[in-house]
Amino acid sequence: MMQCFYGGGGGGASRRALERVERMAGETAVVVFSVSNCCMCHVVKRLLCGLGVNPTVYELDELDGMGGDRGGVQQLREALAALVGDPPVPAVFIGGKLVGGLDRVMAAHISGNLVPLLKEAGALWL
């Protein structure tokens, strides 16, 4: 499971919101928290899809309009900021563990560590 640090760093992310992120991140092998008009989010999603991964993607701006839970979405953003830093998206989780934002995902890809992580999580079979 991912390690959550419940204090400081994110401007007041609640324990409940951090636990919600942790629960959502552990639902499938690869989870991406994103915003639909973010170029960095687009790049990370294209990279993963190009590798043959089918990530679960939570578009935070689209969640805003579903069910009217704006406060809940804002809490998710704050929790992601506490975990990832600024900007809080994209936030990529593989096997329930936080990999990080675009910079860390690209670094893992360039160093050859991303594909083994994806295989270990069951997101890739070849």
C-alpha positions in Angstrom: 0.0 0.0 0.0 1.0 3.6 -0.5 2.4 5.6 2.4 0.4 8.7 3.2 1.8 11.4 5.4 -1.1 13.1 7.1 0.3 16.4 8.0 1.8 19.5 6.4 2.7 19.9 2.8 -0.7 20.0 1.2 -2.3 23.0 2.7 -4.7 21.1 5.0 -5.6 17.9 3.2 -7.9 15.9 5.5 -7.1 12.4 6.6 -10.4 11.3 5.1 -9.5 12.8 1.7 -6.1 11.1 1.8 -7.7 7.8 2.7 -10.1 8.3 -0.2 -7.2 8.8 -2.6 -5.5 5.7 -1.2 -8.7 3.7 -1.7 -9.2 5.0 -5.3 -5.5 4.4 -6.1 -5.7 0.8 -5.0 -8.8 -0.2 -7.1 -6.9 -1.1 -10.2 -3.3 -1.7 -11.3 -2.7 1.8 -12.7 -4.6 4.9 -11.6 -4.1 8.4 -12.9 -5.6 11.5 -11.3 -5.8 14.1 -14.0 -7.5 17.2 -15.4 -8.8 16.9 -18.9 -7.2 20.1 -20.3 -3.7 19.6 -18.7 -0.9 19.0 -21.2 1.2 17.1 -18.6 -1.7 14.8 -17.8 -2.2 14.2 -21.5 1.4 13.2 -21.9 1.4 10.7 -19.0 -1.9 9.1 -20.2 -0.5 8.8 -23.8 2.7 7.3 -22.5 0.9 4.7 -20.5 -1.5 3.9 -23.3 1.4 3.7 -25.7 3.0 1.1 -23.5 -0.2 -1.0 -23.7 -1.6 0.0 -20.3 -5.3 0.7 -19.7 -5.2 3.0 -16.7 -8.2 4.0 -14.6 -8.3 7.8 -15.1 -10.1 10.2 -12.7 -10.6 13.5 -14.5 -11.0 15.8 -11.5 -12.6 18.6 -13.6 -15.2 16.1 -14.8 -15.9 14.8 -11.3 -16.8 18.4 -10.4 -19.9 18.2 -12.6 -21.0 14.7 -11.5 -23.1 14.6 -8.4 -22.4 18.1 -7.3 -19.6 17.1 -4.9 -17.4 20.1 -5.5 -16.2 20.1 -1.9 -15.1 16.4 -2.2 -13.2 17.1 -5.4 -11.5 20.0 -3.8 -10.5 17.8 -0.9 -9.1 15.3 -3.4 -7.0 18.0 -5.0 -5.7 19.0 -1.6 -4.9 15.4 -0.8 -3.0 15.0 -4.1 -1.1 18.2 -3.5 0.0 16.9 -0.1 1.2 13.7 -1.7 2.6 14.8 -5.1 3.3 18.5 -4.5 2.5 21.3 -6.9 1.0 20.8 -9.4 -1.1 18.0 -7.9 -1.9 16.4 -11.3 -1.0 14.2 -13.0 -0.7 11.8 -10.1 0.1 8.3 -11.1 -0.3 5.2 -8.9 1.0 1.8 -9.9 0.0 -1.2 -7.9 -1.5 1.1 -5.3 1.8 2.9 -4.8 2.4 6.5 -5.7 4.9 6.9 -8.5 4.5 10.7 -8.7 3.8 13.3 -11.4 5.0 13.5 -15.0 8.6 14.1 -14.0 8.9 10.9 -12.0 7.0 8.8 -14.4 9.2 10.0 -17.3 12.3 9.4 -15.2 11.2 5.9 -14.5 10.5 5.3 -18.2 13.8 6.7 -19.3 15.7 4.7 -16.7 13.9 1.5 -17.7 12.1 1.1 -14.4 8.6 1.9 -15.5 7.8 -1.3 -17.5 9.0 -3.6 -14.7 6.7 -1.7 -12.3 3.8 -2.1 -14.6 4.5 -5.8 -15.0 4.8 -6.3 -11.3 1.4 -4.6 -10.8 -0.2 -6.7 -13.4 -0.8 -3.9 -15.9 1.4 -5.5 -18.5 1.8 -9.1 -19.4 4.5 -9.0 -22.1 
